[in-house]
Amino acid sequence: MHRYRDDEVKVMKFEISARRLLLSVTVVGLVCLLLLVQNLADEIRQQDPAHTAIKVEIVAAEGGYQLLRGGQPYVVKGAGIDNRNLQSLVDHGANSLRTWSVDDGAQPAEQLLDRASSLGLTVSLGLEFSSERHGFNYDDAVDVATQFEQARARVLKYRDHPALLVWIIGNELNFNSENPKVYDALNDVVKMIHALDPNHPTTTALSYFDTNALDLIGARAPDLDFVSFQLYAGLLNLPVDIAKTGYRKPYFVTEWGSVGHWEVAKTSWGAPIENTSSEKASNYLKSYQEVLQPHADQAIGNYVFLWGQKQEKTPTWYGMYLNSGEETEAIDVMHYIWNGRWPDNRSPRVSPIRLNGNVAQDNVSLEGGKRYSATLDVTDVDDDPITYRWVLRAESAAEQVGGDYEELPEVIEGLIEDPTAAEITLLTPPLAGGYRLFVYVYDGQNHAAHANIPFYVR
């Protein structure tokens, strides 16, 4: 075995010390370089108006609250949007939109924010937060930490965008949820946002006015700036619910509009009875005039649902557009709300469908393979020429909840003698079961009305 002399050992120790010193200097230098680059990037971003945050805050005002943007009062005229042309929002008088995600939307958030900013729109940006009903386990510390880091990266990426209005952390985290640790995770993200982004308030969107969830948020997520509610028929009861509980904090209503499919009457075989587009429009106006407008000192922002189209129980239940792009009467109502006047040309109005002389509440039961008539009443204040399209589908068997994706039942062809007539003759399918007859009424001005009726073939 070789034995090192004392002078050799001293040389080796010197070389090791020198290497360590060089490594330390290199690491420190790299850290300083990274900090310098970050500071330069921040300075460039702050000097670029396209990447300069506009401060948003909530202040007390005359016994209530007010939203300020850039130090000025900001009245949200908003809609939840599914990537329809943002220009249509502006054309009808809106100034804001909300999303449900950053990365899982129909287009990248940066593209959406840039487009919104160019049109003068703000965005309440949905920040992905997994729900228990989709299998996320808030007892799993690793998954919770991973979600936190994902949220942090998204906040860092978009915190300085001038179109950003509010962070909406999660959507209906209380829906079918049992683990209260979700609110611990929520508060951790809120504190992180406050540290990284002092310019934009944080909220989370609850399903209905949930007093249990409000108590849990108060106890476990006290740093949240305000809570948002999502209500449909229940919106009309919100002032009563608030009065009963003494809830005095500001809030957004981040979804409201049509009466929900779980809130309507059902046929004897369990099919929900959908309102016509005209009945829905009346409910939009009533909800705004009786709740949102008179309580604007507490309801400091709202987003109507849905500026687009989706399949949920039916293809017409929640969308304010048809899938083919026509606007419905609910958009006329929002135009009136946002501008104080009706649009120059308005959508047709329709009555419920009468099938074999009966309406949906009559529990229409028909024999298979027989012919029956169907019709409805139509009016158009502009006297535009009206056209029709009748469609037959099987009743949806989807069991999804909470707005999750559903398949649209196929059109059943060949059983309507003239699907473009005002009154049609329907040959009922030979197989027993639930069906739904739809009618779409067009005015040739990019407006439409719709109605449908569930029936059972025995």
ROTOR-735344 format. One record per residue (C-alpha): x, y, z. Coordinates in pm, whole numbers, plus 50000, padded with zeros to 5 digits. Layout:
# ROTOR-735344
- X  Y  Z
...
//
This chain:
# ROTOR-735344
- 50000  50000  50000
- 50135  50342  49901
- 50178  50588  50188
- 50164  50959  50108
- 50433  51188  50242
- 50328  51487  50452
- 50411  51730  50170
- 50199  51525  49926
- 49905  51529  50169
- 49931  51907  50201
- 49927  51947  49823
- 49622  51723  49790
- 49432  51913  50060
- 49517  52241  49887
- 49390  52110  49552
- 49062  51987  49711
- 49010  52323  49884
- 49078  52506  49560
- 48830  52293  49371
- 48564  52349  49637
- 48624  52724  49628
- 48600  52727  49249
- 48278  52526  49261
- 48129  52763  49521
- 48222  53066  49316
- 48070  52905  49005
- 47742  52820  49182
- 47715  53169  49332
- 47790  53317  48993
- 47520  53111  48825
- 47266  53207  49091
- 47354  53574  49050
- 47328  53540  48673
- 46986  53377  48700
- 46865  53649  48935
- 46997  53914  48698
- 46819  53755  48403
- 46496  53729  48606
- 46519  54094  48712
- 46581  54204  48356
- 46284  53997  48237
- 46064  54152  48506
- 46177  54502  48407
- 46105  54434  48040
- 45764  54288  48128
- 45677  54589  48343
- 45776  54827  48063
- 45562  54636  47809
- 45194  54743  47833
- 45093  54405  47692
- 45237  54241  48005
- 45158  54493  48275
- 44908  54393  48541
- 44613  54620  48615
- 44537  54614  48986
- 44196  54477  49085
- 44060  54519  49437
- 43742  54503  49640
- 43661  54802  49859
- 43384  54893  50102
- 43135  55139  49952
- 42812  55283  50096
- 42726  54989  50318
- 42831  54734  50057
- 43121  54659  49828
- 43260  54769  49497
- 43504  54616  49252
- 43782  54848  49135
- 44008  54795  48834
- 44293  55036  48789
- 44148  55240  49073
- 43816  55292  48893
- 43476  55126  48962
- 43434  54821  48740
- 43090  54674  48671
- 43123  54320  48540
- 42905  54251  48235
- 43010  53893  48188
- 42945  53551  48041
- 43091  53205  48068
- 43219  53122  47722
- 43304  52801  47535
- 43532  52961  47274
- 43265  53121  47058
- 43378  53436  46882
- 43469  53686  47153
- 43366  53963  46919
- 43001  53868  46973
- 43040  53939  47346
- 43167  54288  47269
- 42899  54347  47006
- 42628  54275  47263
- 42781  54500  47531
- 42975  54260  47756
- 43309  54356  47908
- 43423  54033  48073
- 43428  53655  48040
- 43506  53363  48266
- 43677  53032  48196
- 43688  52702  48381
- 44056  52622  48325
- 44391  52756  48212
- 44533  52462  48018
- 44227  52251  47937
- 44022  52511  47750
- 43940  52522  47382
- 44240  52749  47320
- 44557  52832  47515
- 44503  53083  47794
- 44768  53318  47658
- 44592  53335  47322
- 44255  53387  47492
- 44390  53660  47720
- 44561  53840  47434
- 44246  53830  47221
- 44032  53946  47515
- 44269  54234  47586
- 44261  54347  47223
- 43880  54365  47245
- 43870  54544  47580
- 43749  54235  47769
- 43869  54114  48107
- 43898  53748  48207
- 43818  53578  48534
- 44057  53292  48478
- 43965  52945  48601
- 44260  52783  48775
- 44246  52403  48753
- 44183  52238  49090
- 44092  51871  49095
- 43763  51760  49248
- 43700  51467  49474
- 43418  51341  49253
- 43671  51293  48971
- 43886  51074  49192
- 44134  51321  49340
- 44244  51231  49692
- 44321  51529  49915
- 44478  51292  50169
- 44755  51223  49916
- 45024  51476  50005
- 45225  51408  49691
- 44932  51473  49456
- 44832  51784  49650
- 45189  51915  49631
- 45204  51845  49258
- 44877  52032  49204
- 45014  52324  49407
- 45324  52348  49187
- 45111  52331  48873
- 44898  52617  49004
- 45210  52814  49094
- 45348  52778  48741
- 45021  52900  48591
- 45005  53198  48824
- 45361  53297  48741
- 45286  53272  48371
- 44971  53486  48363
- 44981  53712  48671
- 45093  54019  48476
- 44847  53997  48189
- 44638  54316  48169
- 44321  54123  48080
- 44330  53920  48401
- 44055  54020  48647
- 44021  53745  48908
- 44158  53398  48980
- 43875  53141  49010
- 44038  52851  49195
- 43844  52533  49120
- 43487  52485  49008
- 43223  52350  49248
- 43474  52186  49480
- 43187  52129  49722
- 42982  51922  49476
- 42973  51555  49585
- 43268  51626  49812
- 43333  51488  50161
- 43699  51556  50240
- 43737  51900  50400
- 44111  51897  50326
- 44027  52036  49983
- 43986  52372  50156
- 44326  52342  50323
- 44478  52294  49978
- 44270  52584  49851
- 44404  52815  50120
- 44764  52715  50045
- 44713  52816  49681
- 44544  53141  49785
- 44840  53234  50006
- 45078  53150  49724
- 44884  53375  49485
- 44883  53658  49736
- 45262  53629  49762
- 45320  53616  49386
- 45035  53831  49257
- 44913  54117  49477
- 44708  54260  49190
- 44425  54008  49148
- 44173  53877  49402
- 44106  53508  49451
- 43775  53324  49464
- 43634  52975  49434
- 43302  52886  49270
- 43060  52690  49488
- 42766  52489  49368
- 42463  52673  49514
- 42459  52873  49840
- 42619  52601  50051
- 42635  52705  50417
- 42842  52400  50512
- 43102  52483  50249
- 43100  52848  50362
- 43171  52737  50719
- 43457  52514  50601
- 43603  52795  50393
- 43583  53030  50690
- 43766  52778  50907
- 44015  52629  50659
- 44055  52887  50380
- 44030  53222  50558
- 44273  53388  50316
- 44032  53355  50021
- 43930  53704  49911
- 43567  53620  49835
- 43336  53332  49743
- 43138  53282  49422
- 42809  53098  49379
- 42660  52908  49086
- 42282  52899  49087
- 42004  52856  48834
- 41643  52847  48958
- 41796  52880  49304
- 41925  53226  49222
- 41581  53371  49291
- 41608  53240  49648
- 41957  53378  49708
- 41850  53702  49879
- 41635  53501  50122
- 41917  53255  50191
- 42160  53539  50253
- 41916  53716  50483
- 41859  53397  50684
- 42230  53336  50739
- 42337  53697  50778
- 42603  53653  50509
- 42754  53998  50457
- 43057  53937  50237
- 43088  54028  49867
- 43038  53756  49608
- 43029  53678  49237
- 42762  53467  49070
- 42982  53278  48825
- 42703  53075  48661
- 42335  53165  48623
- 42072  53139  48351
- 41838  52859  48253
- 41647  52660  48513
- 41859  52351  48581
- 41752  52008  48455
- 41746  51888  48818
- 41509  52172  48914
- 41225  52115  48666
- 40924  51886  48665
- 40966  51538  48518
- 40739  51311  48323
- 40604  50993  48478
- 40896  50801  48323
- 41154  51048  48458
- 41231  51270  48160
- 41302  51633  48262
- 41072  51888  48096
- 41279  52159  47931
- 41160  52518  47900
- 41135  52675  47557
- 41397  52930  47454
- 41138  53202  47522
- 41062  53075  47873
- 41435  53063  47939
- 41484  53420  47820
- 41212  53536  48057
- 41390  53360  48344
- 41722  53529  48256
- 41556  53870  48272
- 41371  53793  48594
- 41688  53660  48762
- 41879  53975  48677
- 41607  54225  48762
- 41501  54062  49090
- 41838  53950  49228
- 42157  54062  49055
- 42064  54421  48982
- 41908  54520  49316
- 42183  54346  49516
- 42480  54475  49316
- 42635  54622  49632
- 42706  54265  49744
- 42684  54072  49416
- 42982  54260  49272
- 43011  54053  48954
- 42825  53789  48753
- 42873  53564  48451
- 42573  53435  48260
- 42583  53071  48143
- 42646  52969  47863
- 42769  53196  47583
- 42796  52898  47351
- 42642  52553  47320
- 42685  52215  47489
- 42509  51883  47530
- 42379  51846  47885
- 42059  51641  47899
- 41971  51804  47565
- 42172  52009  47311
- 41964  52318  47393
- 41931  52320  47772
- 42206  52563  47869
- 42355  52712  47553
- 42255  53061  47443
- 42353  52965  47090
- 42249  52676  46870
- 42523  52441  46760
- 42479  52584  46410
- 42567  52932  46542
- 42232  53113  46567
- 42163  53336  46867
- 41862  53266  47087
- 41634  53499  47279
- 41849  53477  47592
- 42113  53679  47407
- 41850  53943  47326
- 41786  53967  47700
- 42156  54004  47785
- 42190  54272  47516
- 41905  54458  47685
- 42063  54412  48032
- 42407  54530  47921
- 42295  54818  47700
- 41958  54932  47831
- 41793  54871  47494
- 41687  54575  47284
- 41888  54469  46977
- 41774  54605  46641
- 41653  54262  46532
- 41521  54010  46782
- 41480  53635  46799
- 41146  53460  46738
- 40931  53363  47035
- 40776  53018  47066
- 40519  52833  47271
- 40561  52479  47404
- 40510  52200  47147
- 40173  52030  47131
- 40207  51663  47033
- 39878  51483  46967
- 39714  51786  47128
- 39911  51752  47454
- 40205  51933  47615
- 40490  51775  47806
- 40324  51809  48145
- 40048  51578  48013
- 40290  51280  48012
- 40254  51213  47641
- 40235  50838  47581
- 40190  50715  47222
- 40156  50384  47042
- 40453  50271  46837
- 40428  50281  46457
- 40138  50529  46453
- 40110  50884  46310
- 40057  51189  46528
- 40061  51564  46461
- 40285  51819  46632
- 40289  52198  46618
- 40362  52514  46818
- 40291  52887  46806
- 40554  53133  46677
- 40573  53512  46681
- 40841  53746  46548
- 40830  54115  46640
- 41025  54203  46322
- 40792  54002  46094
- 41090  53811  45954
- 41004  53510  45737
- 41014  53198  45957
- 41154  52855  45870
- 41139  52531  46070
- 41346  52223  46138
- 41204  51931  46334
- 41436  51662  46478
- 41368  51334  46659
- 41613  51174  46902
- 41602  50903  47167
- 41591  51037  47520
- 41942  51083  47659
- 42050  50804  47894
- 42355  50998  48017
- 42412  50980  48392
- 42691  51236  48415
- 42656  51517  48667
- 42812  51856  48723
- 42835  51946  48357
- 43068  51659  48264
- 43089  51564  47897
- 42788  51378  47752
- 42729  51210  47417
- 42448  51355  47206
- 42192  51090  47103
- 42179  51034  46728
- 41906  51185  46512
- 41640  50932  46414
- 41583  50990  46045
- 41282  50925  45824
- 40997  50943  46074
- 40892  51307  46017
- 40703  51351  45691
- 40814  51712  45627
- 41064  51832  45892
- 41052  52190  45752
- 40676  52238  45802
- 40516  52449  46072
- 40297  52152  46165
- 40435  51803  46116
- 40317  51445  46115
- 40536  51214  46322
- 40550  50837  46272
- 40644  50707  46616
- 40934  50458  46642
- 40838  50092  46673
- 41055  50031  46980
- 40915  50114  47323
- 41099  50376  47527
- 41157  50745  47580
- 41207  50991  47292
- 41228  51367  47249
- 41096  51576  46959
- 41280  51904  46892
- 41187  52203  46679
- 41416  52488  46571
- 41263  52809  46438
- 41478  53049  46232
- 41422  53409  46125
- 41695  53433  45860
- 41877  53700  46066
- 42106  53460  46257
- 41845  53422  46531
- 41654  53112  46635
- 41409  52977  46889
- 41370  52621  47010
- 41136  52389  47197
- 41117  52016  47264
- 40879  51763  47410
- 40959  51427  47568
- 40721  51140  47489
- 40702  50769  47558
- 40631  50495  47308
- 40443  50211  47474
//
